[in-house]
């Protein structure tokens, strides 16, 4: 007679899955200078009250070859008038862009008629793309949204004109760039409007941190980027503010259940008074971000 036994096997628990979150940080002093000296140990990140490891990467800050983990930068140049589409103006633009190629930036040009070049890694490539047969216009809004999906430092440079004649940027550009955490520089000759403000002064160059980051000493908001006198000054400021850009990578495991409304807390050790903007990104899940001082 055959005797059968049934043995219930206990399933082994699934191993914890590793996850990565990315936090962009822009840090400036009250006088609008970038905070460039923050170290990895100055950033403390916790999730549900538990500390999680964090690594820090920076953009290419000098003419030296980029490091392996350098943060890439993309620049979208916006032409607001058909008169800016001449060969002479484009040659002047290429001259102003010389320093950014040495820092491994990629650049695209959005023309006033809605046509946008692909991103180029050098002057010869950008000129070739600019002279190429026009593809169907996708519009400036789509170009700004596309730039916002890029995982790296994002800059919009608006060539609006000079003190004698300027075409202000679209009214929607500031709010949209804010949502995408894009730095905006408006070249308009520093022309004042009727209220004494500079054109484009309501377009931020860096943005509020996630709530509830605001607290004492001006913490929680970077300063507003006003208009630029000329293209050379705009490029100088865009490269200078890169020193205040930090890319944080946070790694955690879902060994314990994580609440869908959990908050990721970023504490930054810095001077007594400075401004910050921060935004978090994730592939599977994006938590609420809280930024405070240590």
Beta strands, then each sheet from edge to edge (+ up, - down):
strand 1: 18-28
strand 2: 43-47
strand 3: 50-57
strand 4: 73-79
strand 5: 106-110
strand 6: 153-159
strand 7: 183-187
strand 8: 227-228
strand 9: 245-253
strand 10: 263-268
strand 11: 275-282
strand 12: 288-293
sheet 1: 11+ 1- 9+ 3- 2+ 10- 12-
sheet 2: 5+ 4+ 6+ 7+ 8+
end
